[in-house]
């Protein structure tokens, strides 16, 4: 069973390192539009989006550290956010799995 966990961890690490490949893509990221971009694309902003758009602001907008606009800095931040996401999701799944397994 430990081999399965090791292979899974290696796979997640590879995916985290490959995350900056998205920086090579041309154009906008699908579905990550704010109200202004959406209005430009479809001509209006849905009421719900307009109402809720100010509730949450990303801690690292555009996956970048404020003031660092270099591609190397962005790639590092992409990897950092991928690792943070993997750790958070794995931790939550681990603890939920332990609770479910107890019952």
Residue pairs with C-beta under 8 A, 6 or more apart in sequence:
12 86
12 90
15 82
16 79
16 82
16 83
16 86
17 79
19 78
19 79
19 81
19 82
20 74
20 75
20 78
20 79
22 29
22 78
23 71
23 74
23 75
23 78
28 37
33 41
34 53
35 45
35 49
35 50
35 53
38 45
38 46
38 49
39 45
60 77
60 81
62 74
63 74
63 77
63 78
63 81
64 73
64 74
64 77
65 73
65 77
68 74
68 77
